[in-house]
Amino acid sequence: MICIIDGYNVMHVIEEGAGIAAGDLDEKRNHFIEMVVSHAAVTGDETTIVFDSHGAKSPALHEIPGSAVKIVFASAAESADILIGKLVQQSLAGSQKRIQVISADWEVQKGAMQARVERIPPRHFIAEIKDFKKNLHEGLAKNREMGRIRWKLEHKLDVETLRKLEQMRRKKDEGGH
């Protein structure tokens, strides 16, 4: 699947409308990118996060090494919304994969109303990431607990099966078939 994310749009939903202070922007953006990279590592989705950038003259693409995540900063002349529309069209033309567009922006969602394109509200995407993190932590805790459990076959089989296996072993020891 191809996942295209309206970066600041989703970040604002995470912050629940409280806004992001200019001094916190880099830190919050990096944290958001880390969350998406972790999510993409599990899902295997080709993911592109698009951010607005008012100072750039042309879009800037950055690939995250060792992942299927790309970061694109739009330019002053071309907003993230327009760039997302172009990425959707390029993905439709260049791949048969399903495409997800994650944004609460109506213009972005409207441009994503096409076959093979699924519009995902940011709250759903964030909930999916939180569920993933919760399941990961529960899985790690369960694995630690399982490390204390005995791993012998006799601890995993019911009594009747163990009895039958023991009978078979004795017959073989006695020279039976």
TIRO-2110 file (N, C-alpha, C; in Angstrom, 1 decimal):
// TIRO-2110
0.8, -1.2, 0.0, N, 1, A
0.0, 0.0, 0.0, CA, 1, A
0.9, 1.2, 0.0, C, 1, A
0.4, 2.3, -0.6, N, 2, A
1.0, 3.6, -0.6, CA, 2, A
0.3, 4.5, 0.4, C, 2, A
1.0, 5.1, 1.3, N, 3, A
0.4, 6.0, 2.3, CA, 3, A
0.9, 7.4, 2.1, C, 3, A
0.1, 8.4, 1.9, N, 4, A
0.5, 9.8, 1.8, CA, 4, A
-0.2, 10.6, 2.9, C, 4, A
0.7, 11.2, 3.7, N, 5, A
0.2, 11.9, 4.9, CA, 5, A
0.4, 13.4, 4.8, C, 5, A
-0.6, 14.1, 5.1, N, 6, A
-0.6, 15.6, 5.2, CA, 6, A
0.0, 15.9, 6.6, C, 6, A
1.3, 16.0, 6.7, N, 7, A
2.1, 16.1, 7.9, CA, 7, A
1.6, 17.0, 9.0, C, 7, A
1.6, 18.3, 8.7, N, 8, A
1.2, 19.3, 9.8, CA, 8, A
-0.3, 19.1, 10.1, C, 8, A
-1.1, 18.8, 9.1, N, 9, A
-2.5, 18.6, 9.4, CA, 9, A
-2.7, 17.5, 10.4, C, 9, A
-2.0, 16.4, 10.3, N, 10, A
-2.1, 15.3, 11.2, CA, 10, A
-1.5, 15.7, 12.6, C, 10, A
-0.4, 16.4, 12.5, N, 11, A
0.2, 16.8, 13.8, CA, 11, A
-0.7, 17.7, 14.6, C, 11, A
-1.4, 18.6, 13.9, N, 12, A
-2.4, 19.5, 14.7, CA, 12, A
-3.5, 18.7, 15.3, C, 12, A
-3.9, 17.6, 14.7, N, 13, A
-4.9, 16.7, 15.3, CA, 13, A
-4.3, 16.0, 16.5, C, 13, A
-3.1, 15.6, 16.5, N, 14, A
-2.4, 15.0, 17.6, CA, 14, A
-2.4, 16.0, 18.8, C, 14, A
-2.1, 17.2, 18.5, N, 15, A
-2.0, 18.2, 19.5, CA, 15, A
-3.4, 18.7, 19.9, C, 15, A
-4.4, 18.1, 19.3, N, 16, A
-5.8, 18.4, 19.7, CA, 16, A
-6.2, 19.9, 19.6, C, 16, A
-5.7, 20.5, 18.6, N, 17, A
-6.0, 21.9, 18.3, CA, 17, A
-5.3, 22.9, 19.2, C, 17, A
-4.4, 22.4, 20.0, N, 18, A
-3.7, 23.4, 20.9, CA, 18, A
-2.7, 24.2, 20.2, C, 18, A
-2.3, 23.8, 19.0, N, 19, A
-1.3, 24.4, 18.2, CA, 19, A
0.1, 23.9, 18.6, C, 19, A
1.0, 24.3, 17.8, N, 20, A
2.4, 23.8, 18.0, CA, 20, A
3.2, 25.1, 18.1, C, 20, A
3.9, 25.3, 19.2, N, 21, A
4.7, 26.5, 19.3, CA, 21, A
5.9, 26.4, 18.4, C, 21, A
6.3, 27.5, 17.8, N, 22, A
7.4, 27.5, 16.9, CA, 22, A
8.7, 26.9, 17.5, C, 22, A
8.9, 27.1, 18.8, N, 23, A
10.1, 26.5, 19.4, CA, 23, A
10.1, 25.0, 19.5, C, 23, A
8.8, 24.5, 19.5, N, 24, A
8.6, 23.0, 19.6, CA, 24, A
8.5, 22.3, 18.3, C, 24, A
8.4, 23.1, 17.2, N, 25, A
8.0, 22.5, 15.9, CA, 25, A
9.0, 21.4, 15.5, C, 25, A
10.3, 21.6, 15.5, N, 26, A
11.2, 20.6, 15.1, CA, 26, A
11.1, 19.3, 15.9, C, 26, A
11.1, 19.5, 17.2, N, 27, A
11.0, 18.3, 18.1, CA, 27, A
9.7, 17.5, 17.9, C, 27, A
8.6, 18.2, 17.7, N, 28, A
7.3, 17.5, 17.5, CA, 28, A
7.2, 16.9, 16.1, C, 28, A
7.8, 17.6, 15.1, N, 29, A
7.8, 17.0, 13.8, CA, 29, A
8.7, 15.7, 13.8, C, 29, A
9.9, 15.8, 14.4, N, 30, A
10.7, 14.6, 14.5, CA, 30, A
10.1, 13.5, 15.2, C, 30, A
9.4, 13.8, 16.3, N, 31, A
8.7, 12.7, 17.0, CA, 31, A
7.6, 12.1, 16.2, C, 31, A
6.8, 12.9, 15.4, N, 32, A
5.8, 12.4, 14.5, CA, 32, A
6.4, 11.6, 13.4, C, 32, A
7.5, 12.0, 12.9, N, 33, A
8.2, 11.2, 11.8, CA, 33, A
8.6, 9.9, 12.4, C, 33, A
9.2, 9.8, 13.6, N, 34, A
9.6, 8.6, 14.2, CA, 34, A
8.4, 7.6, 14.4, C, 34, A
7.2, 8.2, 14.8, N, 35, A
6.0, 7.4, 15.0, CA, 35, A
5.6, 6.7, 13.6, C, 35, A
5.7, 7.5, 12.6, N, 36, A
5.3, 7.1, 11.2, CA, 36, A
6.3, 6.0, 10.7, C, 36, A
7.6, 6.3, 10.9, N, 37, A
8.6, 5.3, 10.5, CA, 37, A
8.4, 4.0, 11.2, C, 37, A
8.1, 4.0, 12.5, N, 38, A
7.8, 2.7, 13.2, CA, 38, A
6.6, 2.0, 12.7, C, 38, A
5.6, 2.8, 12.4, N, 39, A
4.3, 2.2, 11.9, CA, 39, A
4.6, 1.6, 10.5, C, 39, A
5.3, 2.3, 9.7, N, 40, A
5.5, 1.9, 8.3, CA, 40, A
6.4, 0.6, 8.3, C, 40, A
7.3, 0.5, 9.3, N, 41, A
8.2, -0.7, 9.4, CA, 41, A
7.4, -1.9, 9.6, C, 41, A
6.3, -1.8, 10.4, N, 42, A
5.4, -2.9, 10.7, CA, 42, A
4.5, -3.2, 9.5, C, 42, A
3.9, -2.2, 8.9, N, 43, A
2.9, -2.4, 7.9, CA, 43, A
3.5, -2.6, 6.5, C, 43, A
4.7, -2.2, 6.3, N, 44, A
5.4, -2.3, 5.1, CA, 44, A
4.9, -1.3, 4.0, C, 44, A
4.1, -0.3, 4.4, N, 45, A
3.6, 0.7, 3.5, CA, 45, A
4.7, 1.6, 3.0, C, 45, A
4.6, 1.9, 1.7, N, 46, A
5.5, 3.0, 1.2, CA, 46, A
4.8, 4.3, 1.7, C, 46, A
5.5, 5.0, 2.5, N, 47, A
4.9, 6.2, 3.1, CA, 47, A
5.6, 7.5, 2.8, C, 47, A
4.8, 8.5, 2.4, N, 48, A
5.3, 9.8, 2.2, CA, 48, A
4.6, 10.8, 3.1, C, 48, A
5.4, 11.6, 3.9, N, 49, A
4.8, 12.6, 4.7, CA, 49, A
5.1, 13.9, 4.0, C, 49, A
4.1, 14.7, 3.8, N, 50, A
4.3, 16.0, 3.1, CA, 50, A
4.0, 17.1, 4.1, C, 50, A
5.0, 18.0, 4.2, N, 51, A
4.9, 19.2, 5.1, CA, 51, A
4.9, 20.5, 4.2, C, 51, A
4.2, 21.5, 4.7, N, 52, A
4.3, 22.8, 4.0, CA, 52, A
5.7, 23.4, 4.4, C, 52, A
6.2, 24.2, 3.5, N, 53, A
7.4, 25.0, 3.7, CA, 53, A
7.3, 26.3, 3.0, C, 53, A
7.3, 27.4, 3.7, N, 54, A
7.0, 28.7, 3.1, CA, 54, A
8.3, 29.3, 2.6, C, 54, A
9.5, 28.8, 3.0, N, 55, A
10.7, 29.4, 2.6, CA, 55, A
11.4, 28.7, 1.4, C, 55, A
11.0, 27.5, 1.1, N, 56, A
11.7, 26.8, 0.0, CA, 56, A
11.2, 27.2, -1.3, C, 56, A
12.2, 27.3, -2.3, N, 57, A
11.8, 27.7, -3.7, CA, 57, A
11.3, 26.5, -4.5, C, 57, A
11.7, 25.3, -4.1, N, 58, A
11.2, 24.1, -4.8, CA, 58, A
11.1, 23.0, -3.7, C, 58, A
10.2, 22.0, -4.0, N, 59, A
10.0, 20.9, -3.0, CA, 59, A
11.3, 20.2, -2.7, C, 59, A
11.5, 19.8, -1.5, N, 60, A
12.7, 19.1, -1.1, CA, 60, A
12.3, 17.7, -0.6, C, 60, A
12.9, 16.6, -1.1, N, 61, A
12.6, 15.3, -0.8, CA, 61, A
13.7, 14.7, 0.1, C, 61, A
13.4, 14.0, 1.2, N, 62, A
14.3, 13.4, 2.1, CA, 62, A
13.9, 12.0, 2.3, C, 62, A
14.7, 11.0, 2.0, N, 63, A
14.4, 9.6, 2.3, CA, 63, A
15.0, 9.3, 3.7, C, 63, A
14.2, 8.5, 4.5, N, 64, A
14.7, 8.1, 5.8, CA, 64, A
15.4, 6.8, 5.5, C, 64, A
16.7, 6.7, 5.8, N, 65, A
17.5, 5.5, 5.5, CA, 65, A
17.0, 4.3, 6.2, C, 65, A
17.0, 3.2, 5.5, N, 66, A
16.5, 1.9, 6.1, CA, 66, A
15.0, 1.8, 6.3, C, 66, A
14.3, 2.7, 5.7, N, 67, A
12.8, 2.6, 5.8, CA, 67, A
12.2, 2.9, 4.5, C, 67, A
10.9, 2.7, 4.4, N, 68, A
10.1, 3.0, 3.2, CA, 68, A
9.4, 4.3, 3.4, C, 68, A
10.0, 5.3, 4.1, N, 69, A
9.4, 6.6, 4.4, CA, 69, A
10.2, 7.7, 3.7, C, 69, A
9.4, 8.6, 3.1, N, 70, A
10.0, 9.7, 2.5, CA, 70, A
9.4, 11.0, 3.1, C, 70, A
10.1, 12.0, 3.3, N, 71, A
9.6, 13.3, 3.8, CA, 71, A
9.7, 14.3, 2.6, C, 71, A
8.7, 15.0, 2.4, N, 72, A
8.7, 16.0, 1.3, CA, 72, A
8.3, 17.3, 1.9, C, 72, A
9.1, 18.3, 1.7, N, 73, A
8.7, 19.7, 2.1, CA, 73, A
8.3, 20.4, 0.9, C, 73, A
7.1, 20.9, 0.9, N, 74, A
6.5, 21.6, -0.3, CA, 74, A
7.3, 23.0, -0.4, C, 74, A
7.0, 23.7, -1.5, N, 75, A
7.7, 25.0, -1.7, CA, 75, A
6.7, 26.1, -1.4, C, 75, A
7.2, 27.3, -1.4, N, 76, A
6.4, 28.5, -1.2, CA, 76, A
5.4, 28.6, -2.3, C, 76, A
5.8, 28.2, -3.5, N, 77, A
4.9, 28.3, -4.7, CA, 77, A
3.9, 27.2, -4.8, C, 77, A
4.1, 26.1, -4.1, N, 78, A
3.3, 24.9, -4.3, CA, 78, A
3.0, 24.3, -2.9, C, 78, A
1.8, 24.4, -2.4, N, 79, A
1.5, 24.0, -1.0, CA, 79, A
1.5, 22.5, -0.9, C, 79, A
1.5, 22.0, 0.3, N, 80, A
1.5, 20.6, 0.6, CA, 80, A
0.2, 20.0, 0.0, C, 80, A
-0.9, 20.7, 0.0, N, 81, A
-2.2, 20.2, -0.5, CA, 81, A
-2.0, 19.9, -2.0, C, 81, A
-1.4, 20.8, -2.7, N, 82, A
-1.2, 20.6, -4.2, CA, 82, A
-0.3, 19.4, -4.4, C, 82, A
0.8, 19.4, -3.6, N, 83, A
1.8, 18.4, -3.8, CA, 83, A
1.2, 17.0, -3.5, C, 83, A
0.3, 16.9, -2.5, N, 84, A
-0.3, 15.6, -2.2, CA, 84, A
-1.2, 15.2, -3.4, C, 84, A
-1.9, 16.1, -4.0, N, 85, A
-2.7, 15.8, -5.2, CA, 85, A
-1.8, 15.2, -6.3, C, 85, A
-0.7, 15.8, -6.5, N, 86, A
0.3, 15.3, -7.5, CA, 86, A
0.8, 14.0, -7.2, C, 86, A
1.1, 13.7, -5.9, N, 87, A
1.6, 12.4, -5.5, CA, 87, A
0.6, 11.3, -5.7, C, 87, A
-0.7, 11.7, -5.4, N, 88, A
-1.7, 10.7, -5.6, CA, 88, A
-1.8, 10.4, -7.1, C, 88, A
-1.8, 11.3, -8.0, N, 89, A
-1.8, 11.1, -9.4, CA, 89, A
-0.6, 10.3, -9.9, C, 89, A
0.6, 10.6, -9.4, N, 90, A
1.7, 9.8, -9.8, CA, 90, A
1.6, 8.4, -9.3, C, 90, A
1.1, 8.2, -8.1, N, 91, A
1.0, 6.8, -7.6, CA, 91, A
-0.1, 6.0, -8.3, C, 91, A
-1.1, 6.7, -8.7, N, 92, A
-2.2, 6.0, -9.5, CA, 92, A
-1.6, 5.6, -10.9, C, 92, A
-0.8, 6.4, -11.5, N, 93, A
-0.2, 6.1, -12.8, CA, 93, A
0.9, 5.1, -12.7, C, 93, A
1.7, 5.1, -11.6, N, 94, A
2.9, 4.3, -11.5, CA, 94, A
2.8, 3.0, -10.8, C, 94, A
1.6, 2.7, -10.2, N, 95, A
1.5, 1.5, -9.4, CA, 95, A
0.0, 1.1, -9.4, C, 95, A
-0.1, -0.2, -9.1, N, 96, A
-1.5, -0.8, -8.9, CA, 96, A
-1.9, -0.9, -7.5, C, 96, A
-1.0, -0.5, -6.6, N, 97, A
-1.2, -0.6, -5.2, CA, 97, A
-2.4, 0.3, -4.7, C, 97, A
-3.0, 0.0, -3.6, N, 98, A
-4.0, 0.9, -3.0, CA, 98, A
-3.3, 2.1, -2.4, C, 98, A
-4.0, 3.2, -2.3, N, 99, A
-3.4, 4.4, -1.8, CA, 99, A
-4.2, 4.9, -0.7, C, 99, A
-3.6, 5.3, 0.4, N, 100, A
-4.3, 5.9, 1.5, CA, 100, A
-3.8, 7.4, 1.6, C, 100, A
-4.7, 8.3, 1.7, N, 101, A
-4.4, 9.7, 1.9, CA, 101, A
-4.9, 10.1, 3.3, C, 101, A
-4.0, 10.5, 4.2, N, 102, A
-4.4, 10.8, 5.5, CA, 102, A
-4.3, 12.4, 5.7, C, 102, A
-5.5, 12.9, 5.8, N, 103, A
-5.7, 14.4, 6.0, CA, 103, A
-7.1, 14.7, 6.4, C, 103, A
-7.2, 15.8, 7.2, N, 104, A
-8.5, 16.3, 7.5, CA, 104, A
-8.9, 17.4, 6.6, C, 104, A
-8.0, 17.8, 5.8, N, 105, A
-8.2, 19.0, 4.9, CA, 105, A
-9.2, 18.6, 3.8, C, 105, A
-10.3, 19.3, 3.6, N, 106, A
-11.3, 18.9, 2.6, CA, 106, A
-10.8, 18.9, 1.2, C, 106, A
-10.0, 19.9, 0.9, N, 107, A
-9.4, 20.0, -0.5, CA, 107, A
-8.6, 18.7, -0.8, C, 107, A
-7.8, 18.3, 0.2, N, 108, A
-7.0, 17.1, 0.0, CA, 108, A
-7.9, 15.9, -0.1, C, 108, A
-8.9, 15.8, 0.7, N, 109, A
-9.8, 14.6, 0.7, CA, 109, A
-10.6, 14.6, -0.6, C, 109, A
-11.0, 15.8, -1.1, N, 110, A
-11.7, 15.9, -2.3, CA, 110, A
-10.9, 15.4, -3.5, C, 110, A
-9.6, 15.8, -3.5, N, 111, A
-8.7, 15.3, -4.6, CA, 111, A
-8.4, 13.8, -4.5, C, 111, A
-8.7, 13.2, -3.4, N, 112, A
-8.4, 11.8, -3.2, CA, 112, A
-9.6, 10.9, -3.5, C, 112, A
-10.7, 11.5, -3.9, N, 113, A
-11.9, 10.7, -4.2, CA, 113, A
-11.8, 10.1, -5.6, C, 113, A
-11.0, 9.0, -5.6, N, 114, A
-10.8, 8.3, -6.9, CA, 114, A
-10.7, 6.8, -6.6, C, 114, A
-10.8, 6.0, -7.6, N, 115, A
-10.7, 4.5, -7.4, CA, 115, A
-9.3, 4.2, -6.9, C, 115, A
-9.2, 3.2, -6.0, N, 116, A
-8.0, 2.8, -5.4, CA, 116, A
-7.4, 3.7, -4.3, C, 116, A
-8.1, 4.8, -4.1, N, 117, A
-7.6, 5.8, -3.1, CA, 117, A
-8.6, 5.8, -2.0, C, 117, A
-8.1, 5.6, -0.8, N, 118, A
-8.9, 5.6, 0.4, CA, 118, A
-8.5, 6.9, 1.3, C, 118, A
-9.5, 7.6, 1.7, N, 119, A
-9.3, 8.8, 2.5, CA, 119, A
-9.4, 8.3, 4.0, C, 119, A
-8.4, 8.6, 4.7, N, 120, A
-8.3, 8.3, 6.1, CA, 120, A
-8.3, 9.5, 7.0, C, 120, A
-9.2, 9.7, 7.9, N, 121, A
-9.1, 10.9, 8.8, CA, 121, A
-8.0, 10.7, 9.8, C, 121, A
-7.3, 11.8, 10.1, N, 122, A
-6.1, 11.7, 11.0, CA, 122, A
-6.4, 11.0, 12.3, C, 122, A
-7.6, 11.2, 12.9, N, 123, A
-7.9, 10.6, 14.1, CA, 123, A
-7.9, 9.0, 14.0, C, 123, A
-8.3, 8.5, 12.9, N, 124, A
-8.3, 7.1, 12.7, CA, 124, A
-6.8, 6.6, 12.6, C, 124, A
-6.0, 7.3, 11.8, N, 125, A
-4.6, 7.0, 11.7, CA, 125, A
-3.9, 7.0, 13.0, C, 125, A
-4.1, 8.1, 13.8, N, 126, A
-3.5, 8.2, 15.1, CA, 126, A
-3.9, 7.1, 16.0, C, 126, A
-5.2, 6.7, 16.0, N, 127, A
-5.7, 5.6, 16.8, CA, 127, A
-5.1, 4.3, 16.4, C, 127, A
-4.8, 4.1, 15.1, N, 128, A
-4.1, 2.9, 14.6, CA, 128, A
-2.7, 2.9, 15.1, C, 128, A
-2.0, 4.0, 15.1, N, 129, A
-0.7, 4.0, 15.7, CA, 129, A
-0.7, 3.8, 17.2, C, 129, A
-1.6, 4.4, 17.9, N, 130, A
-1.7, 4.1, 19.3, CA, 130, A
-2.0, 2.7, 19.6, C, 130, A
-2.9, 2.1, 18.9, N, 131, A
-3.2, 0.6, 19.0, CA, 131, A
-2.0, -0.2, 18.8, C, 131, A
-1.2, 0.2, 17.7, N, 132, A
0.0, -0.6, 17.4, CA, 132, A
1.0, -0.5, 18.6, C, 132, A
1.2, 0.7, 19.1, N, 133, A
2.1, 0.9, 20.2, CA, 133, A
1.6, 0.1, 21.4, C, 133, A
0.3, 0.1, 21.7, N, 134, A
-0.2, -0.6, 22.9, CA, 134, A
0.0, -2.1, 22.7, C, 134, A
-0.3, -2.6, 21.5, N, 135, A
-0.1, -4.1, 21.2, CA, 135, A
1.3, -4.5, 21.2, C, 135, A
2.2, -3.6, 20.8, N, 136, A
3.6, -3.9, 20.9, CA, 136, A
4.1, -4.0, 22.3, C, 136, A
3.7, -3.1, 23.2, N, 137, A
4.0, -3.1, 24.6, CA, 137, A
3.5, -4.4, 25.2, C, 137, A
2.2, -4.7, 24.9, N, 138, A
1.6, -5.9, 25.5, CA, 138, A
2.3, -7.1, 25.0, C, 138, A
2.7, -7.1, 23.7, N, 139, A
3.4, -8.3, 23.2, CA, 139, A
4.8, -8.5, 23.8, C, 139, A
5.5, -7.4, 24.1, N, 140, A
6.8, -7.5, 24.7, CA, 140, A
6.6, -8.0, 26.1, C, 140, A
5.6, -7.5, 26.8, N, 141, A
5.4, -8.0, 28.2, CA, 141, A
5.0, -9.4, 28.2, C, 141, A
4.2, -9.9, 27.2, N, 142, A
3.8, -11.3, 27.1, CA, 142, A
5.1, -12.1, 26.8, C, 142, A
5.9, -11.6, 25.9, N, 143, A
7.1, -12.4, 25.6, CA, 143, A
8.0, -12.5, 26.8, C, 143, A
8.1, -11.5, 27.7, N, 144, A
8.9, -11.6, 28.9, CA, 144, A
8.3, -12.6, 29.8, C, 144, A
7.0, -12.6, 29.9, N, 145, A
6.3, -13.6, 30.8, CA, 145, A
6.6, -15.0, 30.2, C, 145, A
6.5, -15.2, 28.9, N, 146, A
6.7, -16.5, 28.3, CA, 146, A
8.1, -17.0, 28.5, C, 146, A
9.0, -16.1, 28.7, N, 147, A
10.4, -16.5, 28.9, CA, 147, A
10.5, -17.2, 30.3, C, 147, A
9.6, -17.0, 31.2, N, 148, A
9.6, -17.7, 32.4, CA, 148, A
8.8, -19.0, 32.4, C, 148, A
8.1, -19.3, 31.4, N, 149, A
7.3, -20.5, 31.3, CA, 149, A
8.2, -21.6, 30.8, C, 149, A
7.9, -22.8, 31.3, N, 150, A
8.7, -23.9, 30.8, CA, 150, A
8.3, -24.2, 29.3, C, 150, A
9.3, -24.6, 28.6, N, 151, A
9.1, -24.9, 27.1, CA, 151, A
9.2, -26.3, 26.8, C, 151, A
9.1, -27.2, 27.8, N, 152, A
9.1, -28.7, 27.4, CA, 152, A
7.8, -29.1, 26.9, C, 152, A
7.8, -30.1, 26.0, N, 153, A
6.6, -30.6, 25.4, CA, 153, A
5.6, -31.1, 26.4, C, 153, A
6.0, -31.7, 27.5, N, 154, A
5.1, -32.2, 28.5, CA, 154, A
4.3, -31.1, 29.2, C, 154, A
4.8, -29.9, 29.2, N, 155, A
4.1, -28.8, 29.8, CA, 155, A
3.0, -28.2, 28.9, C, 155, A
3.0, -28.6, 27.6, N, 156, A
2.1, -28.1, 26.7, CA, 156, A
1.0, -29.1, 26.3, C, 156, A
1.1, -30.3, 26.6, N, 157, A
0.2, -31.3, 26.2, CA, 157, A
-0.8, -31.7, 27.4, C, 157, A
-2.0, -32.1, 27.0, N, 158, A
-2.9, -32.5, 28.0, CA, 158, A
-2.5, -33.9, 28.5, C, 158, A
-3.1, -34.3, 29.7, N, 159, A
-2.7, -35.5, 30.3, CA, 159, A
-2.9, -36.8, 29.5, C, 159, A
-4.0, -36.8, 28.8, N, 160, A
-4.4, -38.0, 28.0, CA, 160, A
-3.4, -38.2, 26.8, C, 160, A
-3.0, -37.1, 26.2, N, 161, A
-2.0, -37.2, 25.1, CA, 161, A
-0.7, -37.6, 25.6, C, 161, A
-0.3, -37.1, 26.7, N, 162, A
1.0, -37.5, 27.3, CA, 162, A
1.0, -39.0, 27.7, C, 162, A
-0.2, -39.5, 28.2, N, 163, A
-0.3, -40.9, 28.5, CA, 163, A
-0.1, -41.8, 27.3, C, 163, A
-0.8, -41.4, 26.2, N, 164, A
-0.7, -42.1, 24.9, CA, 164, A
0.7, -42.1, 24.3, C, 164, A
1.4, -41.0, 24.4, N, 165, A
2.8, -40.9, 23.9, CA, 165, A
3.7, -41.8, 24.8, C, 165, A
3.5, -41.8, 26.1, N, 166, A
4.3, -42.6, 26.9, CA, 166, A
4.0, -44.1, 26.6, C, 166, A
2.8, -44.5, 26.3, N, 167, A
2.5, -45.9, 25.9, CA, 167, A
3.2, -46.2, 24.6, C, 167, A
3.2, -45.3, 23.7, N, 168, A
3.9, -45.6, 22.4, CA, 168, A
5.4, -45.7, 22.6, C, 168, A
6.0, -44.9, 23.5, N, 169, A
7.4, -45.0, 23.7, CA, 169, A
7.8, -46.3, 24.4, C, 169, A
6.9, -46.8, 25.3, N, 170, A
7.2, -48.0, 26.0, CA, 170, A
7.1, -49.2, 25.0, C, 170, A
6.1, -49.2, 24.1, N, 171, A
6.0, -50.3, 23.1, CA, 171, A
7.2, -50.3, 22.3, C, 171, A
7.7, -49.1, 21.9, N, 172, A
8.9, -49.1, 21.0, CA, 172, A
10.1, -49.6, 21.8, C, 172, A
10.3, -49.2, 23.1, N, 173, A
11.4, -49.7, 23.9, CA, 173, A
11.3, -51.2, 24.1, C, 173, A
10.1, -51.8, 24.1, N, 174, A
10.0, -53.2, 24.2, CA, 174, A
10.2, -54.0, 22.9, C, 174, A
10.4, -53.3, 21.8, N, 175, A
10.6, -53.9, 20.6, CA, 175, A
9.4, -54.0, 19.7, C, 175, A
8.3, -53.3, 20.2, N, 176, A
7.1, -53.3, 19.4, CA, 176, A
7.1, -52.2, 18.3, C, 176, A
6.1, -52.2, 17.5, N, 177, A
6.0, -51.2, 16.4, CA, 177, A
5.2, -50.1, 16.8, C, 177, A
END
